[in-house]
């Protein structure tokens, strides 16, 4: 699928249209990952980047790669200790 987006020239001065397109895809993937609508793997594929690049971008934008609900991590640690 192809989507056309009109971007005012003032926002494209420092980058080529191709680079701007890559940035927009990456930021969209980061946002969709953060909201839970894409998995990390799907977000990497959407953005056209490898997992290491995606993880670095998540870190750069303070997006956690692991999101535990309160108490969930403690329950996993307790289950791990019990199994060991």
C-alpha positions as CSV (number, residue, x, y, z in Angstrom):
1,X,0.0,0.0,0.0
2,X,1.2,3.5,-0.7
3,X,0.2,6.6,1.2
4,X,0.8,10.1,0.0
5,X,1.5,12.8,2.5
6,X,1.9,16.5,1.8
7,X,4.6,18.0,3.9
8,X,5.3,21.7,3.9
9,X,8.8,22.6,2.5
10,X,9.9,24.2,5.8
11,X,9.9,20.7,7.4
12,X,12.1,19.1,4.7
13,X,15.0,21.6,4.5
14,X,17.6,19.4,6.2
15,X,16.6,15.9,4.8
16,X,15.8,14.4,1.5
17,X,12.2,13.3,0.9
18,X,13.3,9.7,1.1
19,X,15.0,10.3,4.5
20,X,11.9,12.1,5.7
21,X,9.7,9.2,4.6
22,X,12.0,6.8,6.6
23,X,11.8,9.0,9.7
24,X,8.0,9.2,9.5
25,X,7.7,5.4,9.1
26,X,10.1,4.9,12.1
27,X,8.1,7.4,14.3
28,X,4.8,5.8,13.3
29,X,6.2,2.3,14.2
30,X,7.5,3.6,17.5
31,X,4.1,5.1,18.3
32,X,2.2,2.0,17.3
33,X,4.5,-0.2,19.3
34,X,4.2,2.0,22.4
35,X,0.4,2.0,22.1
36,X,0.4,-1.8,21.8
37,X,-1.0,-2.0,18.3
38,X,2.2,-3.5,16.9
39,X,4.6,-6.1,18.3
40,X,8.3,-5.2,18.4
41,X,8.8,-7.5,15.4
42,X,6.0,-6.0,13.4
43,X,7.2,-2.5,14.2
44,X,10.7,-3.3,13.0
45,X,9.2,-4.7,9.7
46,X,6.9,-1.6,9.4
47,X,9.8,0.8,9.9
48,X,12.2,-1.3,7.7
49,X,14.9,-1.5,10.5
50,X,16.5,-4.4,12.3
51,X,15.7,-5.2,15.9
52,X,18.9,-3.6,17.3
53,X,18.1,-0.3,15.6
54,X,14.5,-0.4,16.8
55,X,15.7,-1.1,20.4
56,X,18.1,1.8,20.2
57,X,15.4,4.1,18.9
58,X,13.0,2.9,21.7
59,X,15.8,3.7,24.2
60,X,16.4,7.1,22.6
61,X,12.7,8.0,22.9
62,X,12.2,6.5,26.4
63,X,9.9,3.8,25.1
64,X,10.2,0.7,27.3
65,X,10.7,-2.7,25.6
66,X,9.2,-4.6,28.5
67,X,6.0,-3.3,30.1
68,X,5.0,-5.1,33.3
69,X,1.8,-4.4,35.1
70,X,2.3,-3.6,38.9
71,X,3.0,-6.8,40.6
72,X,3.5,-8.8,37.4
73,X,7.3,-8.7,37.6
74,X,7.3,-9.8,41.3
75,X,5.0,-12.7,40.4
76,X,7.4,-13.8,37.6
77,X,10.4,-13.6,39.8
78,X,8.6,-15.6,42.5
79,X,7.6,-18.3,40.0
80,X,11.2,-18.4,38.7
81,X,12.5,-18.9,42.2
82,X,10.0,-21.6,43.0
83,X,10.9,-23.5,39.8
84,X,14.7,-23.3,40.5
